[in-house]
Amino acid sequence: MNAKRLYRDLIDKQAAFTKASEENGFNQYIPGEDKSRGIITTGIAFNYLQENFPGGRCPYPVVKITQYPLPFNMLNKLYDEVDEILVLEDGQPFVEEHIKGFLGKGKPVHGRLDETIRRDGELNAEKVAIALGKPMPKGPEVPEVVTNRPPALCVGCPHIDSYQAVVDVMKKYPNGRVFGDIGCYTLGFNMGAIDTTVCMGASITMAKGAAEMGIFPAIGVIGDGTFGHSGMTGLLDCVNEKANVIIMILDNDITAMTGGQPSSANQKLFNICKGLGVDPDHIRTIVPLPKNHDEFMKILEEEIAYNGVSVIIPQRVCIVENKKRIAANK
């Protein structure tokens, strides 16, 4: 009953929120002389727009949005003055979809939805220039020897050895799938070691769902930091449902991707998994090193053959963190 009452209160406050959006000064209507086009910007898109004009002086009328709800009066004023609308926003076409709902269909509204700006990828000044129909400035020629370098796991990273074992074993199981998670180890995709990543903790639950749909083997790969953050409930669900899954917890002794913070599950992984109900005989640990590759593959094969919840914990400290520790002890 409280939720219903408070929701009604929230609805009643929307008019005041919108009024504040119009009057607080955070949203701005910036006049322009050229009325052939009106531009709506959000966030950093305004800066990208300015970069395309000398002194940042855009000739078109602009509504600069930095506060929500949308400033409907400003948007209607822009719509009435111009021939068409261009919406510049990074990420998803949130504002573009909303304004198409209330501005009507009389004048064209361009943006990510009609791919005036490509639907995928980050926004930048060059993409704004293309949307404006401006000629692209010719930059310096790039030598042929210079090529794009995709991000990669560090040389000596323990995840490389873990993933190499997964890649070699999964060659025998073309119908199997490996589900990744959020961390440095997401780069295992570039090694062909994982098939998909969605969000923190989802590797375990995706593996469980895949196993229930008959995918075999279904392997979930998650880091020790992410497991402590979002993975334990998924593993408990696997145990409760007796899922036929292999969960690899890549333990590099640190939360490496976000700066080397201590992992909340540090030195506790075996006991956590045991406490959640995983059979201790199927909680396996190994040091991921090239010399242990055959043993790692053997453990994977044994746990794939087991019909139940298996946890494999490759344990070796992050190579970057290890260098820091060595330097600190000198």
For each residue, the residues with C-beta under 8 A, 3 or more apart:
1: 4 5
2: 5 6
3: 6 7
4: 1 7 8
5: 1 2 8 9
6: 2 3 9 10
7: 3 4 10 11
8: 4 5 11 12
9: 5 6 12 13
10: 6 7 13 14
11: 7 8 14
12: 8 9 15
13: 9 10 16 17
14: 10 11 17 18 69
15: 12 18 19
16: 13 19 20
17: 13 14 20 21 69
18: 14 15 21 22 69 70 71 72
19: 15 16 22 23
20: 16 17 23 24 67
21: 17 18 24 26 27 67 68 69 70 71
22: 18 19 27 71 72 73 74
23: 19 20
24: 20 21 27 67
25: 28
26: 21 66 67
27: 21 22 24 63 64 65 66 67 71 74
28: 25 62 63 64 74
29: 61 62 63 71 74 77 78
30: 58 61 62 63 64
31: 61
32: 35 38 58 59 60 61 62
33: 59
34: 37 59 60
35: 32 38 60 61 81 82 83
36: 60 82 83 84
37: 34 60 82 83 84 85 86
38: 32 35 60 61 62 63 78 79 81 82 84 85 86
39: 49 58 60 61 62 63 85 86 87 88
40: 62 63 65 75 78 85 86 87 88 89 95 99
41: 45 46 49 62 63 64 65 88 89
42: 45 46 65 66 88 89 90 94 95
43: 46 66 89 90
44: 47 48 90 123
45: 41 42 48 49 88 89 90 123 128
46: 41 42 43 49 50 62 64 88
47: 44 50 51
48: 44 45 51 52 88 123 124 125 127 128
49: 39 41 45 46 52 53 58 62 88 128
50: 46 47 53 56 58
51: 47 48 56 125 128
52: 48 49 58 125 128 129 132 134
53: 49 50 56 57 58 59
54: 57
55:
56: 50 51 53
57: 53 54
58: 30 32 39 49 50 52 53 62
59: 32 33 34 53
60: 32 34 35 36 37 38 39 82
61: 29 30 31 32 35 38 39 78 81 82
62: 28 29 30 32 38 39 40 41 46 49 58
63: 27 28 29 30 38 39 40 41 71 74 75 78
64: 27 28 30 41 46
65: 27 40 41 42 68 70 71 95
66: 26 27 42 43
67: 20 21 24 26 27 71
68: 21 65
69: 14 17 18 21 72
70: 18 21 65 75 95 98 99
71: 18 21 22 27 29 63 65 67 74 75
72: 18 22 69 75 76 102
73: 22 76 77
74: 22 27 28 29 63 71 77 78
75: 40 63 70 71 72 78 79 99 102 103
76: 72 73 79 80 103
77: 29 73 74 80 81
78: 29 38 40 61 63 74 75 81 82 85
79: 38 75 76 82 85 103 104 107
80: 76 77
81: 35 38 61 77 78
82: 35 36 37 38 60 61 78 79 85 107
83: 35 36 37 107
84: 36 37 38 107 108 109 110
85: 37 38 39 40 78 79 82 99 103 107 108 109 110
86: 37 38 39 40 110 111 116 131 132
87: 39 40 93 95 96 99 109 110 111 112
88: 39 40 41 42 45 46 48 49 111 117 123 128 131
89: 40 41 42 43 45 92 93 94 95 96 111 112 123
90: 42 43 44 45 122 123
91: 94 123
92: 89 112
93: 87 89 96 97 111 112 113 119
94: 42 89 91 97 98
95: 40 42 65 70 87 89 98 99
96: 87 89 93 99 100 109 111 112 113
97: 93 94 100 101 113
98: 70 94 95 101 102
99: 40 70 75 85 87 95 96 102 103 109
100: 96 97 103 105 109 113
101: 97 98
102: 72 75 98 99
103: 75 76 79 85 99 100 107 109
104: 79 107
105: 100
106:
107: 79 82 83 84 85 103 104
108: 84 85
109: 84 85 87 96 99 100 103 113
110: 84 85 86 87 114 116 131
111: 86 87 88 89 93 96 114 116 117
112: 87 89 92 93 96 115 116 117 118 119
113: 93 96 97 100 109 119
114: 110 111
115: 112 118 119
116: 86 110 111 112 131
117: 88 111 112 123 127 128 130 131
118: 112 115 121 127
119: 93 112 113 115
120:
121: 118 127
122: 90
123: 44 45 48 88 89 90 91 117 127 128
124: 48 127 128
125: 48 51 52 128 129
126: 129 130 136
127: 48 117 118 121 123 124 130 131
128: 45 48 49 51 52 88 117 123 124 125 131 132
129: 52 125 126 132 134 135 136
130: 117 126 127 133 134 136
131: 86 88 110 116 117 127 128
132: 52 86 128 129
133: 130
134: 52 129 130
135: 129
136: 126 129 130
137:
138:
139:
140:
141:
142: 146
143: 146
144:
145:
146: 142 143
147:
148:
149: 152
150: 190
151: 187 190
152: 149 187 190
153: 157 159 160 184 185 187 188 191
154: 157 319 320
155: 319
156: 160 319
157: 153 154 160 184 252 318 319
158: 161 162 250 252 288 289 314 316 317 318 319
159: 153 162 163 184 185 187 188 250 252 288
160: 153 156 157 163 164 191 288
161: 158 164 165 288 289 290 292 293 296 314 316
162: 158 159 165 166 185 248 250 288 296 314
163: 159 160 166 167 185 188 191 193 194
164: 160 161 167 168 191 193 293
165: 161 162 168 169 288 293 296 297 300
166: 162 163 169 170 178 188 193 219 221 248 300
167: 163 164 170 171 191 192 193
168: 164 165 171 293 297
169: 165 166 172 173 297 300 301 304
170: 166 167 173 176 178 217 219
171: 167 168 174
172: 169
173: 169 170 176 216 217 304
174: 171
175: 215 216
176: 170 173 215 216 217 218 219
177: 195 196 207 210 215 218 219
178: 166 170 193 194 195 219 220 221
179: 194 195 196 197 202 203 204 206 207 210 218 219 220 221
180: 185 186 188 189 194 195 196 197 203 221
181: 185 186 197 200 201 202 203 220 221 222 223 226 231
182: 186 197 199 200 226 257
183: 186 222 223 225 226 250 256 257
184: 153 157 159 187 223 252 256 257 318
185: 153 159 162 163 180 181 188 221 223 250
186: 180 181 182 183 189 194 197
187: 151 152 153 159 184 190 191
188: 153 159 163 166 180 185 191 193 194 221
189: 180 186 192 193 194 197
190: 150 151 152 187
191: 153 160 163 164 167 187 188
192: 167 189
193: 163 164 166 167 178 188 189 221
194: 163 178 179 180 186 188 189 197 221
195: 177 178 179 180
196: 177 179 180 206
197: 179 180 181 182 186 189 194 202 203
198: 202 206
199: 182 202
200: 181 182 226 229 230
201: 181 204 205 222 226 229 230 231 233 234
202: 179 181 197 198 199 205 206 234
203: 179 180 181 197 206 207 220 221 222 231 234 247
204: 179 201 207 208 220 222 231 234 235 237 238 245 247
205: 201 202 208 209 220 234 237
206: 179 196 198 202 203 209 210 220
207: 177 179 203 204 210 211 218 219 220 238 243 245 246 247
208: 204 205 211 212 218 220 234 237 238 241 243 245
209: 205 206 212 213
210: 177 179 206 207 213 215 218
211: 207 208 214 215 216 218 243 244 245
212: 208 209 241 243
213: 209 210
214: 211
215: 175 176 177 210 211 218
216: 173 175 176 211 244
217: 170 173 176 244 246 304
218: 176 177 179 207 208 210 211 215 243 244 245 246
219: 166 170 176 177 178 179 207 245 246 247 248
220: 178 179 181 203 204 205 206 207 208 234 245 246 247 248
221: 166 178 179 180 181 185 188 193 194 203 247 248 250
222: 181 183 201 203 204 226 227 231 247 248 249 250
223: 181 183 184 185 226 227 249 250 251 252 255 256 257
224: 227 228 249 250 251 252 253 255 263 265 266 269
225: 183 228 229 254 255 256 257 261 263 264 265
226: 181 182 183 200 201 222 223 229 230 231
227: 222 223 224 230 231 232 235 249 265 269 272
228: 224 225 231 232 263 264 265 266
229: 200 201 225 226 264
230: 200 201 226 227 233 234
231: 181 201 203 204 222 226 227 228 234 235 249
232: 227 228 235 236 272 276
233: 201 230 236 237
234: 201 202 203 204 205 208 220 230 231 237 238
235: 204 227 231 232 238 239 247 273 276 278 309 311
236: 232 233 239 240 276 277
237: 204 205 208 233 234 240 241 243
238: 204 207 208 234 235 241 243 245 247 309
239: 235 236 242 243 276 277 278 309
240: 236 237 277
241: 208 212 237 238
242: 239 308 309
243: 207 208 211 212 218 237 238 239 308 309
244: 211 216 217 218 307 308 309
245: 204 207 208 211 218 219 220 238 309 310
246: 207 217 218 219 220 300 303 304 310 311 312
247: 203 204 207 219 220 221 222 235 238 309 310 311 312
248: 162 166 219 220 221 222 311 312 313 314
249: 222 223 224 227 231 269 273 311 312 313 314
250: 158 159 162 183 185 221 222 223 224 314
251: 223 224 269 313 314 315 316
252: 157 158 159 184 223 224 256 316 317 318 321
253: 224 263 266 315 316 317 318 321
254: 225 260 261 262 263 266 317 318 321
255: 223 224 225 258 259 260 261 262 263
256: 183 184 223 225 252 260 318 320 321
257: 182 183 184 223 225
258: 255 261
259: 255
260: 254 255 256 318 320 321 324
261: 225 254 255 258
262: 254 255 266
263: 224 225 228 253 254 255 266
264: 225 228 229
265: 224 225 227 228 268 269 272
266: 224 228 253 254 262 263
267:
268: 265 271 272
269: 224 227 249 251 265 272 273 313
270: 273 274 280 283 285 313
271: 268 274 275
272: 227 232 265 268 269 275 276
273: 235 249 269 270 276 278 283 311 313
274: 270 271 277 278 280 283
275: 271 272
276: 232 235 236 239 272 273
277: 236 239 240 274 309
278: 235 239 273 274 282 283 309 310 311
279: 282 283 308 309
280: 270 274 283
281:
282: 278 279 303 306 308 309 310 311
283: 270 273 274 278 279 280 310 311 313
284: 299 303 310 311 312 313
285: 270 312 313 314 315
286: 292 295 296 299 312 313 314 315
287: 292 314 315 316
288: 158 159 160 161 162 165 292 296 314 315 316
289: 158 161 292 293 316
290: 161 293
291:
292: 161 286 287 288 289 295 296
293: 161 164 165 168 289 290 296 297
294: 297 298
295: 286 292 298 299
296: 161 162 165 286 288 292 293 299 300 314
297: 165 168 169 293 294 300 301
298: 294 295 301 302
299: 284 286 295 296 302 303 312
300: 165 166 169 246 296 297 303 304 312
301: 169 297 298 304 305
302: 298 299 305 306
303: 246 282 284 299 300 306 310 312
304: 169 173 217 246 300 301
305: 301 302
306: 282 302 303 310
307: 244
308: 242 243 244 279 282
309: 235 238 239 242 243 244 245 247 277 278 279 282
310: 245 246 247 278 282 283 284 303 306
311: 235 246 247 248 249 273 278 282 283 284
312: 246 247 248 249 284 285 286 299 300 303
313: 248 249 251 269 270 273 283 284 285 286
314: 158 161 162 248 249 250 251 285 286 287 288 296
315: 251 253 285 286 287 288
316: 158 161 251 252 253 287 288 289
317: 158 252 253 254 321 322 325
318: 157 158 184 252 253 254 256 260 321 322
319: 154 155 156 157 158 322 323
320: 154 256 260 323 324
321: 252 253 254 256 260 317 318 324 325
322: 317 318 319 325 326
323: 319 320 326 327
324: 260 320 321 327 328
325: 317 321 322 328 329
326: 322 323 329 330
327: 323 324 330
328: 324 325
329: 325 326
330: 326 327
